[in-house]
Amino acid sequence: MKVFISGADGALGIEIQNSLKKEKINFLATDFRQLDISDFKKTNEVLLNYRPDVILHFAAISDVDACEGDKDLAFRVNALSCLGLAVIAKKIDAKILYTSTNFVFDGKTERPYLEYAKPNPINEYGRTKLLGEEYIRDICDRFYIIRTSWLFGKNSKTFLSKFLVTKEKPTSINVICDQIGSFTYIPDLAEVILLIIKSEYYGFFHIVNSGIGSWLDFALKAKELARFRSDIKPINTEELNLLAPRPRFAPLASRNFEFLFGKEMRNWENALADFVKLITQTSN
């Protein structure tokens, strides 16, 4: 098996590379510095030369407010790159896996979203990611679209991930309390991705750790586990004056994965305990 990775320098890309190395699977890892995935001509040239069996498309502008501020760039990177990769995947008969987001939903529900719930994004990030999904679904036969949410882990750029790995912590932190979602530990997600791409089970998957909560719940559990001294101050989303609206209740339910693979994702609290343990070991 030969694997091509876009967005390879991101937290998930780094984790996947480590996993592929352990399994001695050949791969070509690219990020923006090596290849602008929105440049179809160059991307087509690289992939026709490498001819991977699997394309892992992680590259995206994931800064939600940046997408709202530059809609053309968000469309080019998050949507058109999928169109280009879908065309290439079809041409070389490669499988393609695309990581999408719970932000394709509007958050106006009372239950976690199943894979075939109707998307209705409320911000530009969600809209461009949904367009990317549609390009891949409409063009490719052998595709996996993985929606995930609130990633955390060693190399994650999320606020609380960066806070936890920082040795010199502030006296207090503000944490959003009025958004509810699903958390995803990056090593768990990478493990599932490798399992999925080895299969012929194509379609949509929601891959998150089980259980739901707010970032405040996450922070309080992290404080219990890591025993840091910083005070945690709950704040509402409106207090941050963010450019893009956020869905207030958008957890994901992993029904398809559980049914097809006979596995369940572990609880996010257990995954967080492993993350805290890893940080502790690394700092000692």
PLY file of the C-alpha trace (Angstrom):
ply
format ascii 1.0
element vertex 284
property float x
property float y
property float z
element edge 283
property int vertex1
property int vertex2
end_header
0.00 0.00 0.00
1.16 3.51 -0.89
-0.40 6.48 0.88
-0.43 10.18 0.02
-1.05 12.65 2.87
-2.06 16.29 2.55
-1.84 18.48 5.64
0.89 16.20 6.96
2.35 18.74 9.39
-0.89 19.04 11.35
-1.51 17.10 14.53
-3.42 14.31 12.78
-0.95 14.19 9.91
1.97 13.76 12.31
0.15 11.00 14.19
-0.73 9.17 10.97
2.87 9.32 9.78
4.04 7.70 13.02
1.41 4.97 12.63
2.34 4.29 9.00
6.02 4.06 9.92
5.25 1.48 12.60
3.36 -0.62 10.08
6.06 -0.08 7.43
3.58 1.38 4.96
5.06 3.62 2.27
3.76 7.18 2.21
4.37 10.62 0.73
3.73 13.35 3.29
3.09 16.89 2.07
2.06 20.14 3.65
1.67 23.65 2.25
5.44 24.20 2.13
5.89 21.21 -0.17
2.63 21.30 -2.11
-0.23 23.80 -2.33
-3.12 21.35 -2.50
-5.33 24.03 -4.09
-2.95 24.15 -7.09
-4.61 21.49 -9.24
-1.94 21.37 -11.94
0.91 20.77 -9.48
-1.10 18.37 -7.32
-2.14 16.38 -10.38
1.50 16.14 -11.47
2.69 14.93 -8.05
-0.04 12.33 -7.63
0.19 10.97 -11.18
3.89 10.49 -10.56
3.49 8.87 -7.10
0.27 6.95 -7.88
-0.86 6.21 -4.32
-3.39 3.53 -3.44
-4.90 5.80 -0.79
-5.20 9.59 -0.55
-5.56 11.01 2.98
-6.83 14.56 2.64
-6.29 16.41 5.94
-5.23 19.83 4.61
-7.69 22.62 5.38
-8.09 26.08 6.82
-9.55 25.00 10.15
-9.49 28.45 11.77
-13.24 29.09 11.80
-12.98 32.87 12.08
-10.27 33.06 9.38
-12.65 31.27 7.02
-15.36 33.80 7.81
-12.94 36.65 7.15
-11.60 35.32 3.83
-14.36 33.33 2.17
-12.57 33.04 -1.18
-9.49 31.48 0.41
-11.66 29.14 2.49
-13.50 28.02 -0.64
-10.28 27.47 -2.58
-8.53 25.47 0.13
-11.40 23.65 1.81
-13.66 22.97 -1.18
-11.82 23.24 -4.49
-8.91 21.14 -3.21
-11.43 18.32 -2.69
-12.71 18.70 -6.23
-9.15 18.40 -7.55
-8.22 15.42 -5.39
-11.50 13.66 -6.19
-10.84 13.99 -9.92
-7.30 12.66 -9.48
-8.41 9.80 -7.21
-10.95 8.75 -9.83
-8.31 8.95 -12.56
-5.75 6.76 -10.77
-8.34 4.51 -9.09
-7.21 5.44 -5.58
-9.24 5.36 -2.41
-9.72 8.79 -0.84
-10.33 9.66 2.80
-11.39 13.18 3.73
-11.62 14.54 7.27
-14.63 16.79 7.75
-16.31 18.36 10.76
-19.36 18.55 13.00
-19.62 22.17 11.82
-21.53 20.96 8.76
-24.50 20.88 11.18
-26.36 23.85 12.65
-26.48 22.65 16.27
-30.27 23.03 16.51
-30.97 19.52 17.75
-31.26 17.73 21.06
-29.49 14.47 20.12
-26.04 13.67 18.69
-25.94 13.77 14.90
-25.93 10.49 13.01
-24.05 10.12 9.72
-27.08 10.75 7.53
-28.54 13.70 9.42
-29.14 16.61 7.06
-26.26 19.12 7.10
-27.03 22.80 7.53
-23.83 24.76 8.26
-24.09 28.19 9.85
-20.57 29.48 9.11
-18.20 29.59 6.16
-15.93 26.90 7.57
-18.83 24.47 7.74
-20.12 25.47 4.31
-16.78 24.96 2.57
-16.14 21.65 4.34
-19.59 20.45 3.26
-18.85 21.43 -0.34
-15.65 19.38 -0.09
-17.68 16.40 1.09
-20.10 16.79 -1.81
-17.36 16.97 -4.44
-15.79 13.75 -3.18
-19.11 11.92 -2.75
-20.32 12.87 -6.24
-17.11 12.05 -8.11
-15.58 9.09 -6.29
-16.89 5.57 -5.75
-14.26 4.54 -3.20
-14.39 7.29 -0.61
-14.42 7.63 3.16
-15.68 10.88 4.66
-14.85 11.11 8.34
-16.54 13.81 10.35
-14.83 14.48 13.64
-14.90 17.13 16.34
-12.82 19.00 18.94
-9.51 17.23 18.46
-7.06 17.14 21.36
-3.59 15.73 21.71
0.10 16.48 21.84
0.38 18.56 18.65
-3.17 19.91 18.58
-3.70 23.65 18.13
-6.84 23.73 20.25
-6.58 26.10 23.20
-6.82 23.52 25.98
-4.39 21.11 24.29
-1.79 23.87 24.10
-2.58 24.92 27.66
-2.07 21.39 29.02
1.34 20.89 27.37
2.60 24.31 28.58
4.77 24.01 31.67
4.34 27.60 32.90
0.58 27.91 33.23
-1.28 31.20 33.84
-3.08 31.87 37.12
-6.46 31.60 35.41
-8.03 30.67 32.07
-11.39 31.47 30.47
-13.23 28.44 29.11
-16.41 28.37 27.01
-19.29 26.70 28.81
-22.24 27.02 26.43
-21.17 24.87 23.46
-21.74 21.12 23.69
-19.94 18.66 21.45
-17.82 15.52 21.12
-14.11 15.29 21.90
-11.62 13.30 19.83
-8.20 12.11 21.00
-5.92 12.28 17.98
-4.16 8.89 18.50
-7.59 7.22 18.71
-8.68 8.92 15.48
-5.47 7.91 13.69
-5.92 4.30 14.77
-9.44 4.21 13.33
-8.37 5.87 10.08
-5.80 3.15 9.48
-8.43 0.52 10.16
-10.90 2.15 7.79
-8.56 2.62 4.81
-7.68 -1.08 4.90
-11.37 -1.90 4.47
-13.87 -1.73 1.63
-16.50 -0.07 3.86
-16.98 3.16 1.98
-19.16 6.11 2.92
-19.63 8.44 5.88
-18.30 7.90 9.39
-18.56 9.98 12.55
-15.40 9.28 14.54
-15.24 10.82 18.02
-14.65 9.54 21.53
-17.87 8.55 23.26
-19.59 10.88 25.70
-20.38 14.55 25.22
-19.60 17.75 27.10
-18.51 21.37 26.95
-14.96 22.68 26.92
-15.62 23.60 30.56
-16.30 19.93 31.33
-13.05 19.06 29.57
-11.05 21.67 31.50
-12.46 20.61 34.87
-11.67 16.96 34.17
-8.18 17.90 33.01
-7.61 19.85 36.23
-8.71 16.84 38.26
-6.29 14.58 36.37
-3.31 16.92 35.95
-3.74 18.82 39.23
-2.72 22.18 37.81
-3.47 25.27 39.90
-4.89 27.65 37.30
-8.40 28.86 38.07
-11.00 27.97 35.45
-13.49 30.74 34.68
-16.61 29.82 32.64
-17.56 32.24 29.87
-20.30 32.36 27.24
-19.52 32.35 23.51
-20.89 35.89 23.08
-18.27 37.26 25.44
-15.53 36.41 22.94
-17.04 38.48 20.09
-16.08 35.82 17.55
-16.47 36.58 13.85
-18.17 33.29 12.94
-21.20 31.77 14.67
-20.78 28.33 16.28
-23.29 25.50 16.60
-24.33 25.27 20.26
-25.11 21.54 20.36
-23.30 19.44 17.77
-22.06 16.12 19.20
-21.57 13.25 16.74
-22.77 9.64 17.06
-20.50 6.92 15.57
-23.27 4.60 14.39
-21.77 3.47 11.06
-18.35 2.67 12.49
-19.80 0.71 15.38
-22.07 -1.30 13.08
-19.57 -2.10 10.31
-16.47 -2.70 12.44
-18.07 -4.02 15.63
-16.06 -1.57 17.72
-16.86 1.35 19.98
-14.79 4.45 20.63
-13.66 4.78 24.24
-14.92 7.55 26.50
-13.24 10.94 26.11
-12.43 11.06 29.82
-10.35 7.87 29.55
-8.62 9.26 26.47
-7.91 12.51 28.31
-6.39 10.52 31.18
-3.98 8.94 28.68
-3.13 12.35 27.25
-2.38 13.77 30.69
-0.25 10.73 31.49
1.70 11.24 28.25
2.30 14.91 29.07
3.49 14.01 32.56
5.92 11.39 31.26
7.26 13.76 28.62
7.87 16.59 31.11
9.68 14.39 33.64
0 1
1 2
2 3
3 4
4 5
5 6
6 7
7 8
8 9
9 10
10 11
11 12
12 13
13 14
14 15
15 16
16 17
17 18
18 19
19 20
20 21
21 22
22 23
23 24
24 25
25 26
26 27
27 28
28 29
29 30
30 31
31 32
32 33
33 34
34 35
35 36
36 37
37 38
38 39
39 40
40 41
41 42
42 43
43 44
44 45
45 46
46 47
47 48
48 49
49 50
50 51
51 52
52 53
53 54
54 55
55 56
56 57
57 58
58 59
59 60
60 61
61 62
62 63
63 64
64 65
65 66
66 67
67 68
68 69
69 70
70 71
71 72
72 73
73 74
74 75
75 76
76 77
77 78
78 79
79 80
80 81
81 82
82 83
83 84
84 85
85 86
86 87
87 88
88 89
89 90
90 91
91 92
92 93
93 94
94 95
95 96
96 97
97 98
98 99
99 100
100 101
101 102
102 103
103 104
104 105
105 106
106 107
107 108
108 109
109 110
110 111
111 112
112 113
113 114
114 115
115 116
116 117
117 118
118 119
119 120
120 121
121 122
122 123
123 124
124 125
125 126
126 127
127 128
128 129
129 130
130 131
131 132
132 133
133 134
134 135
135 136
136 137
137 138
138 139
139 140
140 141
141 142
142 143
143 144
144 145
145 146
146 147
147 148
148 149
149 150
150 151
151 152
152 153
153 154
154 155
155 156
156 157
157 158
158 159
159 160
160 161
161 162
162 163
163 164
164 165
165 166
166 167
167 168
168 169
169 170
170 171
171 172
172 173
173 174
174 175
175 176
176 177
177 178
178 179
179 180
180 181
181 182
182 183
183 184
184 185
185 186
186 187
187 188
188 189
189 190
190 191
191 192
192 193
193 194
194 195
195 196
196 197
197 198
198 199
199 200
200 201
201 202
202 203
203 204
204 205
205 206
206 207
207 208
208 209
209 210
210 211
211 212
212 213
213 214
214 215
215 216
216 217
217 218
218 219
219 220
220 221
221 222
222 223
223 224
224 225
225 226
226 227
227 228
228 229
229 230
230 231
231 232
232 233
233 234
234 235
235 236
236 237
237 238
238 239
239 240
240 241
241 242
242 243
243 244
244 245
245 246
246 247
247 248
248 249
249 250
250 251
251 252
252 253
253 254
254 255
255 256
256 257
257 258
258 259
259 260
260 261
261 262
262 263
263 264
264 265
265 266
266 267
267 268
268 269
269 270
270 271
271 272
272 273
273 274
274 275
275 276
276 277
277 278
278 279
279 280
280 281
281 282
282 283
